[in-house]
Amino acid sequence: MCSKPPAGSANCAEAAALAEQLPLDIQSLGDALSAAALFIKRYQPESPRLEAEIIIGELWHKSPEFLFAHPEAAFPSELWQQARLKIARRCLGEPIAYIIGRREFFGHAFKVTPATLVPRPETEILVEKALEEITAWPSPAPADILDLCTGSGNIAISLALAVPHCQVWAQDISEAALEVAQANVDHYSLQNRVHLLGGNLFSQIAPAQRFAIITANPPYISRDGSLPPDPNVCRYEPELALFAGSDGLDIIRSIAVQAPRFLLPGGRLFMEIGCGQAEQATEIISQAGLEEVQITQDLQNLPRIVSARLNSKHTGKL
């Protein structure tokens, strides 16, 4: 069944019509993979074979090793009919994570739906930087972590799995996203350590609660007409998780202004930012009273993570 796309994007009828251009019958696994890869290549030429293997392997519950070793295996006709529609959806630009319903992040699989952003490799850098901070604490150092704009919960859950002595609170304004996050919390049996919160940013946090780490992958796309390099991001992914005012900095400003009230002395904020926002984000965070502002680049050498510490004589000694 097609996921419900945002307004203006390709719909199920378009995918069904495109699927009719694929062969109606396929005999073997090898034929299915070849037909799928050739068709995907016409529309999404970057990694057509890999995407064909992901779609068919997920649908048939077969490993990449099986797909490679058994091209002669008979491919079930009923699965091919399902595969045709999924292949068409990918050709129309729908993220493959939505088509198969999951995405790998930091070595773990997470359920995703069109209610959540698709977790991306550059966001793993945020998790890595937060873990570097945590490992520098004196041992043992149990502490609370807050993840804002949690989406599928990928950041919060990755931190909880990596740091078993910590409690993690994960917030999102979208109830639909929180349902996905809850499914991921349940999958990893973290109900006693990852606590989901609704509301707007810090609104559901107890006034006296303080966190050693605050993380966030907030909306940071501007509404001034500039779009991310991949138009399918705006076409398929949730608008609520993408856009943040005319300059893309509205949520970053809100987090920076409020974070000092909820950080422990010496606690640190880690936040993902968009291209071209490093200078402004640094200024915003510095004006909010945080120190040691640092920018970390992603694998494309683009500024991607901004971090800062709450000024304190106990800095680095949580």
Secondary structure, 3 states (H helix, E strand, C coil): CCCCCCCCCCCHHHHHHHHCCCCCCCCEHHHHHHHHHHHHHCCCCCCHHHHHHHHHHHHHCCCHHHHHHCCCCECCHHHHHHHHHHHHHHHCCCCHHHHHCEEEECCEEEECCCCCCCCCHHHHHHHHHHHHHHHCCCCCCCCEEEEECCCCCHHHHHHHHHCCCCEEEEECCCHHHHHHHHHHHHHCCCCCCEEEECCCCCCCCCCCCCEEEEEECCCCECCCCCCCCCHHHHHHCCHHHCECCCCCCHHHHHHHHHHHHHEEEEEEEEEECCCCCHHHHHHHHHHCCEEEEEEEECCCCCEEEEEEEECCCCCCCC
